[in-house]
């Protein structure tokens, strides 16, 4: 099944394409974005980092049917990417995202996260969504809390900025759909 375009009140979530690597390369390699990413993300970010990731990691995983990637764009400027959100059929790591710092604090990632989470549960019919994050990443944590997720595990993990306390948050399909109805 091809990844569809998703829309929200303010956002257009377009399926990732090879040509998006250029915009990702311009936006992503900033400390504010990468510091809480898993340690496997190279830092400093190489000049071909986005092209490699899109063509050798993200899109091949989409082709395998184990991942769904969307670029995040505003309806007002659909050609300009402001972030990325993905879903992964991987144990304890089902959703990840990043947003350019200049667009943070406006509820845009929460909006994108709701659309992707609803797709996970009500299109892909998955029973459980789990999202890991650095415990110190307050903004990501607030998205999990506001989405009805609960903290289920803490441990130490390596991030780009070093070893940190890490949290695993989860919500079930039944909990998600009950929350949407309330």
VOVEX-360616 format. One line per field, with one value per residue: x, y, z of N, C-alpha, C, O in turn; residue in one letter. Coordinates in steps of 0.1 Angstrom, whole numbers, plus 5000, padded with zeros to 4 digits. Layout:
BEGIN
n.c1 = X, ...
n.c2 = Y, ...
n.c3 = Z, ...
ca.c1 = X, ...
ca.c2 = Y, ...
ca.c3 = Z, ...
c.c1 = X, ...
c.c2 = Y, ...
c.c3 = Z, ...
o.c1 = X, ...
o.c2 = Y, ...
o.c3 = Z, ...
r = a, ...
//
This chain:
BEGIN
n.c1 = 5008, 5006, 5021, 4998, 4990, 4985, 4962, 4958, 4943, 4961, 4982, 5000, 5009, 5031, 5040, 5073, 5098, 5125, 5135, 5132, 5154, 5172, 5160, 5157, 5184, 5191, 5176, 5178, 5205, 5210, 5219, 5198, 5179, 5191, 5203, 5188, 5184, 5189, 5221, 5232, 5228, 5248, 5271, 5293, 5268, 5270, 5277, 5263, 5244, 5215, 5207, 5218, 5204, 5177, 5177, 5189, 5180, 5154, 5135, 5140, 5130, 5104, 5096, 5099, 5077, 5077, 5079, 5067, 5069, 5065, 5068, 5066, 5045, 5033, 4999, 4998, 5023, 5031, 5053, 5075, 5093, 5090, 5095, 5097, 5079, 5076, 5065, 5072, 5073, 5085, 5097, 5091, 5096, 5079, 5071, 5085, 5099, 5107, 5110, 5117, 5134, 5124, 5097, 5087, 5067, 5042, 5022, 5022, 5036, 5023, 4998, 5006, 5014, 4991, 4977, 4994, 4995, 4968, 4966, 4983, 4968, 4942, 4942, 4964, 4959, 4971, 4978, 4991, 5010, 5043, 5066, 5098, 5120, 5143, 5144, 5148, 5138, 5115, 5095, 5088, 5079, 5057, 5040, 5035, 5021, 4999, 4986, 4975, 4992, 5012, 5039, 5060, 5085, 5118, 5152, 5188, 5201, 5220, 5224, 5228, 5238, 5250, 5250, 5218, 5190, 5163, 5130, 5101, 5071, 5036, 5005, 4974, 4954, 4926, 4926, 4934, 4913, 4891, 4899, 4898, 4871, 4861
n.c2 = 4988, 5021, 5050, 5074, 5109, 5129, 5151, 5180, 5205, 5227, 5216, 5197, 5165, 5150, 5121, 5109, 5116, 5110, 5134, 5151, 5151, 5172, 5195, 5184, 5182, 5209, 5217, 5199, 5194, 5207, 5215, 5218, 5202, 5176, 5168, 5152, 5129, 5094, 5079, 5068, 5086, 5105, 5129, 5156, 5163, 5148, 5162, 5148, 5135, 5135, 5127, 5102, 5090, 5092, 5077, 5053, 5043, 5053, 5053, 5026, 5011, 5019, 5007, 4981, 4978, 4984, 5008, 5042, 5074, 5109, 5141, 5172, 5199, 5233, 5242, 5268, 5270, 5248, 5238, 5240, 5223, 5217, 5199, 5164, 5133, 5100, 5066, 5034, 4999, 4985, 4970, 4986, 5011, 5030, 5055, 5085, 5119, 5151, 5187, 5218, 5242, 5269, 5266, 5253, 5250, 5259, 5240, 5225, 5201, 5184, 5183, 5171, 5147, 5136, 5130, 5111, 5091, 5084, 5072, 5050, 5035, 5033, 5029, 5013, 4995, 4988, 4975, 4987, 5015, 5026, 5049, 5060, 5083, 5109, 5116, 5142, 5157, 5178, 5189, 5169, 5150, 5163, 5161, 5134, 5131, 5148, 5134, 5112, 5091, 5069, 5066, 5038, 5027, 5032, 5039, 5040, 5055, 5059, 5090, 5116, 5137, 5125, 5100, 5095, 5096, 5077, 5074, 5053, 5055, 5047, 5038, 5023, 5010, 5010, 5028, 5051, 5055, 5058, 5081, 5100, 5100, 5113
n.c3 = 5000, 4991, 5006, 5017, 5011, 5039, 5056, 5077, 5098, 5095, 5081, 5056, 5050, 5032, 5014, 5017, 4993, 4969, 4960, 4982, 4998, 4995, 5008, 5033, 5040, 5042, 5064, 5086, 5098, 5125, 5158, 5176, 5166, 5162, 5186, 5205, 5191, 5182, 5188, 5165, 5145, 5125, 5136, 5134, 5109, 5078, 5045, 5026, 5041, 5043, 5017, 5017, 5038, 5030, 5006, 5011, 5035, 5046, 5023, 5012, 5034, 5034, 5010, 5017, 5033, 5060, 5070, 5071, 5058, 5061, 5048, 5064, 5059, 5055, 5047, 5035, 5023, 5004, 4991, 5007, 5030, 5065, 5085, 5095, 5098, 5109, 5108, 5122, 5118, 5141, 5170, 5200, 5189, 5172, 5163, 5151, 5149, 5137, 5138, 5123, 5142, 5141, 5137, 5159, 5190, 5183, 5181, 5159, 5155, 5172, 5159, 5135, 5145, 5156, 5133, 5120, 5140, 5141, 5116, 5119, 5138, 5127, 5099, 5093, 5112, 5136, 5169, 5190, 5199, 5203, 5215, 5218, 5236, 5246, 5280, 5288, 5267, 5267, 5250, 5232, 5250, 5261, 5239, 5238, 5263, 5260, 5240, 5252, 5259, 5279, 5302, 5301, 5305, 5316, 5309, 5303, 5274, 5244, 5229, 5203, 5217, 5239, 5266, 5280, 5302, 5291, 5278, 5273, 5258, 5255, 5238, 5233, 5206, 5213, 5234, 5221, 5202, 5220, 5233, 5212, 5207, 5230
ca.c1 = 5000, 5014, 5018, 4990, 4991, 4976, 4960, 4952, 4938, 4971, 4994, 5000, 5019, 5033, 5049, 5087, 5103, 5140, 5138, 5131, 5167, 5178, 5154, 5161, 5198, 5192, 5169, 5180, 5217, 5211, 5220, 5185, 5171, 5197, 5209, 5181, 5183, 5197, 5235, 5236, 5228, 5262, 5273, 5286, 5261, 5278, 5270, 5253, 5237, 5201, 5206, 5221, 5193, 5164, 5178, 5194, 5174, 5140, 5127, 5140, 5121, 5090, 5094, 5097, 5064, 5079, 5080, 5058, 5075, 5059, 5074, 5056, 5045, 5021, 4990, 5001, 5035, 5032, 5066, 5085, 5092, 5093, 5099, 5095, 5074, 5076, 5060, 5080, 5068, 5097, 5094, 5094, 5100, 5069, 5069, 5096, 5096, 5115, 5105, 5127, 5131, 5115, 5082, 5083, 5060, 5029, 5013, 5022, 5041, 5012, 4989, 5011, 5015, 4977, 4974, 5002, 4990, 4955, 4969, 4989, 4958, 4929, 4945, 4973, 4952, 4981, 4971, 4999, 5021, 5053, 5075, 5109, 5125, 5151, 5136, 5150, 5131, 5102, 5085, 5083, 5072, 5043, 5031, 5030, 5012, 4986, 4980, 4970, 5002, 5017, 5052, 5060, 5098, 5129, 5165, 5198, 5204, 5230, 5219, 5238, 5244, 5256, 5241, 5208, 5178, 5154, 5117, 5093, 5057, 5028, 4991, 4967, 4943, 4914, 4927, 4935, 4900, 4883, 4903, 4893, 4856, 4857
ca.c2 = 5000, 5034, 5060, 5085, 5122, 5132, 5166, 5184, 5218, 5236, 5209, 5188, 5155, 5144, 5110, 5112, 5113, 5112, 5149, 5158, 5151, 5185, 5203, 5178, 5185, 5223, 5219, 5189, 5193, 5217, 5209, 5219, 5190, 5163, 5165, 5141, 5117, 5082, 5081, 5064, 5098, 5111, 5144, 5166, 5157, 5149, 5170, 5139, 5127, 5134, 5119, 5088, 5085, 5090, 5067, 5040, 5038, 5055, 5048, 5012, 5006, 5021, 4997, 4968, 4979, 4984, 5022, 5052, 5087, 5120, 5155, 5181, 5212, 5241, 5245, 5281, 5270, 5233, 5234, 5241, 5213, 5222, 5188, 5150, 5124, 5086, 5054, 5022, 4986, 4980, 4968, 4997, 5023, 5031, 5069, 5095, 5131, 5164, 5199, 5229, 5251, 5281, 5262, 5247, 5258, 5263, 5229, 5219, 5187, 5177, 5181, 5160, 5134, 5131, 5124, 5099, 5081, 5079, 5064, 5038, 5027, 5031, 5025, 5002, 4986, 4983, 4974, 4994, 5025, 5029, 5060, 5063, 5096, 5113, 5121, 5156, 5163, 5182, 5191, 5156, 5144, 5170, 5156, 5121, 5133, 5153, 5123, 5101, 5081, 5067, 5061, 5024, 5022, 5042, 5033, 5048, 5052, 5068, 5100, 5124, 5146, 5117, 5091, 5102, 5089, 5075, 5070, 5047, 5059, 5039, 5039, 5012, 5015, 5012, 5040, 5062, 5058, 5063, 5095, 5107, 5102, 5121
ca.c3 = 5000, 4990, 5017, 5012, 5017, 5050, 5058, 5090, 5097, 5090, 5076, 5045, 5053, 5019, 5014, 5014, 4980, 4968, 4959, 4995, 5005, 4995, 5018, 5046, 5042, 5046, 5077, 5097, 5106, 5135, 5171, 5183, 5161, 5163, 5199, 5211, 5181, 5186, 5186, 5152, 5136, 5124, 5140, 5126, 5099, 5066, 5034, 5018, 5051, 5040, 5005, 5020, 5047, 5022, 4995, 5016, 5048, 5047, 5012, 5012, 5045, 5029, 5000, 5024, 5040, 5074, 5075, 5065, 5061, 5056, 5050, 5070, 5051, 5058, 5035, 5029, 5015, 5003, 4985, 5017, 5041, 5079, 5093, 5090, 5108, 5104, 5116, 5119, 5123, 5148, 5184, 5209, 5182, 5162, 5158, 5153, 5142, 5140, 5133, 5123, 5155, 5139, 5136, 5171, 5199, 5177, 5181, 5145, 5156, 5178, 5148, 5126, 5153, 5157, 5119, 5118, 5150, 5136, 5104, 5125, 5144, 5120, 5086, 5094, 5122, 5146, 5182, 5201, 5194, 5213, 5211, 5227, 5236, 5257, 5291, 5289, 5256, 5272, 5239, 5227, 5262, 5261, 5228, 5243, 5274, 5254, 5231, 5260, 5261, 5293, 5303, 5305, 5307, 5316, 5308, 5297, 5260, 5238, 5219, 5197, 5227, 5249, 5273, 5287, 5306, 5280, 5282, 5263, 5260, 5247, 5238, 5226, 5196, 5220, 5242, 5212, 5197, 5231, 5235, 5200, 5209, 5241
c.c1 = 5009, 5011, 5010, 4994, 4981, 4974, 4954, 4947, 4948, 4982, 4990, 5012, 5020, 5043, 5064, 5091, 5119, 5144, 5138, 5144, 5173, 5173, 5157, 5175, 5200, 5186, 5175, 5193, 5219, 5211, 5206, 5176, 5178, 5202, 5201, 5178, 5192, 5211, 5240, 5235, 5242, 5262, 5288, 5280, 5268, 5270, 5261, 5245, 5222, 5199, 5208, 5209, 5180, 5165, 5182, 5188, 5159, 5132, 5128, 5131, 5107, 5087, 5092, 5083, 5065, 5080, 5071, 5064, 5067, 5068, 5063, 5057, 5032, 5012, 4994, 5014, 5039, 5045, 5077, 5083, 5096, 5097, 5096, 5088, 5073, 5069, 5068, 5074, 5080, 5093, 5099, 5099, 5091, 5067, 5081, 5093, 5107, 5109, 5115, 5123, 5123, 5100, 5078, 5075, 5047, 5019, 5013, 5027, 5030, 5001, 4993, 5011, 5001, 4974, 4981, 4997, 4977, 4957, 4974, 4978, 4946, 4930, 4953, 4968, 4962, 4975, 4978, 5009, 5030, 5063, 5086, 5114, 5134, 5142, 5137, 5143, 5117, 5091, 5079, 5075, 5058, 5034, 5026, 5019, 4998, 4979, 4975, 4980, 5006, 5031, 5053, 5074, 5108, 5142, 5175, 5200, 5214, 5222, 5230, 5245, 5251, 5246, 5231, 5198, 5169, 5141, 5110, 5078, 5049, 5013, 4985, 4957, 4930, 4914, 4927, 4921, 4890, 4886, 4898, 4878, 4852, 4859
c.c2 = 5012, 5043, 5071, 5099, 5124, 5147, 5168, 5198, 5228, 5229, 5199, 5178, 5147, 5132, 5114, 5108, 5116, 5127, 5157, 5159, 5164, 5194, 5197, 5182, 5200, 5225, 5211, 5191, 5206, 5210, 5208, 5207, 5177, 5159, 5153, 5129, 5106, 5085, 5076, 5075, 5104, 5126, 5147, 5158, 5159, 5157, 5161, 5131, 5125, 5125, 5104, 5082, 5082, 5078, 5053, 5035, 5040, 5049, 5033, 5005, 5008, 5010, 4983, 4967, 4979, 4999, 5031, 5066, 5098, 5133, 5163, 5195, 5220, 5242, 5257, 5280, 5255, 5229, 5234, 5232, 5220, 5211, 5174, 5142, 5110, 5076, 5042, 5010, 4979, 4980, 4980, 5010, 5025, 5045, 5078, 5108, 5141, 5175, 5210, 5238, 5263, 5278, 5255, 5256, 5263, 5252, 5222, 5204, 5178, 5174, 5170, 5147, 5128, 5124, 5111, 5088, 5075, 5069, 5050, 5029, 5023, 5028, 5012, 4991, 4980, 4984, 4984, 5003, 5028, 5040, 5062, 5078, 5099, 5120, 5136, 5164, 5167, 5184, 5178, 5149, 5150, 5164, 5142, 5122, 5138, 5144, 5111, 5090, 5080, 5062, 5047, 5019, 5033, 5034, 5043, 5045, 5063, 5077, 5107, 5132, 5138, 5107, 5098, 5092, 5088, 5070, 5063, 5049, 5050, 5042, 5028, 5018, 5018, 5025, 5052, 5065, 5063, 5078, 5104, 5110, 5111, 5136
c.c3 = 5000, 5001, 5011, 5018, 5028, 5052, 5072, 5088, 5090, 5082, 5064, 5048, 5040, 5021, 5010, 5000, 4979, 4967, 4972, 5002, 5006, 5006, 5032, 5050, 5047, 5060, 5088, 5105, 5115, 5149, 5178, 5178, 5165, 5177, 5206, 5202, 5186, 5181, 5172, 5142, 5136, 5128, 5141, 5114, 5086, 5055, 5026, 5028, 5047, 5028, 5008, 5028, 5038, 5013, 5000, 5029, 5047, 5035, 5010, 5023, 5041, 5019, 5006, 5031, 5055, 5079, 5066, 5068, 5054, 5058, 5056, 5064, 5056, 5045, 5028, 5020, 5013, 4997, 4995, 5029, 5054, 5088, 5087, 5102, 5101, 5114, 5112, 5126, 5130, 5163, 5192, 5202, 5170, 5156, 5161, 5145, 5146, 5133, 5134, 5135, 5153, 5138, 5149, 5180, 5194, 5176, 5167, 5146, 5162, 5167, 5139, 5133, 5154, 5144, 5117, 5128, 5146, 5124, 5109, 5130, 5135, 5105, 5086, 5104, 5132, 5160, 5193, 5194, 5206, 5207, 5221, 5226, 5247, 5267, 5292, 5277, 5260, 5261, 5234, 5238, 5263, 5250, 5232, 5254, 5268, 5245, 5239, 5263, 5275, 5292, 5308, 5308, 5307, 5316, 5303, 5283, 5255, 5227, 5213, 5207, 5239, 5255, 5281, 5293, 5294, 5285, 5270, 5267, 5251, 5248, 5230, 5216, 5203, 5228, 5233, 5207, 5207, 5233, 5224, 5202, 5220, 5239
o.c1 = 5018, 4999, 5014, 5001, 4969, 4984, 4947, 4948, 4945, 4990, 4979, 5023, 5012, 5053, 5065, 5087, 5124, 5154, 5142, 5146, 5180, 5180, 5159, 5178, 5208, 5190, 5177, 5193, 5228, 5203, 5204, 5168, 5171, 5204, 5208, 5169, 5202, 5214, 5251, 5241, 5247, 5253, 5295, 5285, 5272, 5258, 5251, 5239, 5217, 5190, 5200, 5204, 5174, 5156, 5180, 5191, 5151, 5123, 5118, 5125, 5098, 5076, 5084, 5080, 5056, 5082, 5068, 5065, 5062, 5073, 5051, 5068, 5022, 5018, 4993, 5015, 5048, 5048, 5088, 5073, 5105, 5102, 5092, 5091, 5071, 5069, 5072, 5069, 5086, 5087, 5111, 5105, 5095, 5061, 5086, 5085, 5114, 5102, 5122, 5112, 5115, 5092, 5066, 5075, 5040, 5008, 5004, 5021, 5028, 4996, 4985, 5008, 5000, 4968, 4975, 4997, 4975, 4950, 4970, 4978, 4942, 4920, 4950, 4973, 4961, 4968, 4972, 5015, 5025, 5067, 5083, 5112, 5134, 5134, 5127, 5142, 5107, 5080, 5067, 5065, 5048, 5022, 5014, 5009, 4988, 4967, 4971, 4975, 5005, 5035, 5046, 5075, 5107, 5143, 5171, 5199, 5215, 5215, 5242, 5258, 5257, 5234, 5235, 5197, 5167, 5140, 5113, 5074, 5053, 5009, 4991, 4953, 4924, 4905, 4921, 4917, 4881, 4877, 4893, 4873, 4841, 4856
o.c2 = 5014, 5043, 5078, 5099, 5120, 5155, 5160, 5203, 5236, 5236, 5194, 5182, 5139, 5134, 5122, 5097, 5123, 5131, 5168, 5167, 5168, 5201, 5205, 5186, 5203, 5234, 5217, 5190, 5214, 5201, 5198, 5202, 5168, 5147, 5145, 5121, 5108, 5091, 5080, 5074, 5108, 5133, 5139, 5148, 5170, 5157, 5167, 5121, 5114, 5117, 5096, 5071, 5072, 5070, 5043, 5023, 5030, 5041, 5026, 4995, 5000, 5004, 4975, 4956, 4975, 5001, 5028, 5069, 5096, 5134, 5161, 5201, 5213, 5243, 5258, 5289, 5250, 5217, 5229, 5233, 5229, 5214, 5173, 5144, 5109, 5079, 5041, 5010, 4969, 4989, 4984, 5018, 5023, 5046, 5078, 5107, 5140, 5174, 5211, 5241, 5266, 5288, 5252, 5268, 5272, 5254, 5213, 5195, 5167, 5163, 5162, 5136, 5116, 5113, 5101, 5076, 5063, 5059, 5040, 5017, 5012, 5026, 5003, 4980, 4968, 4993, 4987, 5000, 5032, 5038, 5067, 5084, 5092, 5128, 5143, 5176, 5159, 5180, 5177, 5142, 5143, 5163, 5139, 5115, 5132, 5145, 5101, 5079, 5090, 5055, 5044, 5008, 5043, 5023, 5054, 5033, 5074, 5072, 5106, 5134, 5144, 5106, 5107, 5080, 5099, 5062, 5066, 5046, 5046, 5049, 5024, 5029, 5028, 5033, 5062, 5077, 5071, 5086, 5115, 5120, 5117, 5144
o.c3 = 5008, 5006, 5002, 5028, 5026, 5050, 5077, 5076, 5082, 5076, 5063, 5049, 5036, 5028, 5001, 4996, 4988, 4973, 4972, 5012, 5016, 5013, 5041, 5061, 5055, 5066, 5099, 5117, 5113, 5151, 5184, 5186, 5169, 5179, 5213, 5205, 5193, 5171, 5168, 5131, 5147, 5124, 5148, 5109, 5082, 5055, 5020, 5024, 5049, 5027, 5004, 5025, 5040, 5012, 4993, 5033, 5047, 5038, 5007, 5020, 5044, 5019, 5001, 5036, 5062, 5091, 5054, 5080, 5043, 5069, 5052, 5063, 5059, 5034, 5016, 5012, 5019, 4997, 4993, 5036, 5055, 5099, 5075, 5113, 5089, 5126, 5100, 5137, 5125, 5168, 5191, 5208, 5158, 5145, 5172, 5135, 5156, 5122, 5144, 5138, 5162, 5139, 5150, 5179, 5200, 5170, 5165, 5139, 5159, 5167, 5135, 5127, 5154, 5144, 5113, 5124, 5147, 5123, 5104, 5127, 5135, 5098, 5079, 5104, 5135, 5163, 5202, 5184, 5216, 5196, 5233, 5215, 5258, 5264, 5296, 5278, 5256, 5264, 5232, 5235, 5265, 5252, 5230, 5253, 5272, 5242, 5233, 5267, 5283, 5283, 5318, 5314, 5300, 5322, 5300, 5279, 5260, 5218, 5217, 5207, 5248, 5251, 5289, 5288, 5287, 5294, 5259, 5278, 5240, 5258, 5220, 5217, 5200, 5228, 5236, 5206, 5204, 5236, 5227, 5197, 5220, 5248
r = x, x, x, x, x, x, x, x, x, x, x, x, x, x, x, x, x, x, x, x, x, x, x, x, x, x, x, x, x, x, x, x, x, x, x, x, x, x, x, x, x, x, x, x, x, x, x, x, x, x, x, x, x, x, x, x, x, x, x, x, x, x, x, x, x, x, x, x, x, x, x, x, x, x, x, x, x, x, x, x, x, x, x, x, x, x, x, x, x, x, x, x, x, x, x, x, x, x, x, x, x, x, x, x, x, x, x, x, x, x, x, x, x, x, x, x, x, x, x, x, x, x, x, x, x, x, x, x, x, x, x, x, x, x, x, x, x, x, x, x, x, x, x, x, x, x, x, x, x, x, x, x, x, x, x, x, x, x, x, x, x, x, x, x, x, x, x, x, x, x, x, x, x, x, x, x, x, x, x, x, x, x
//
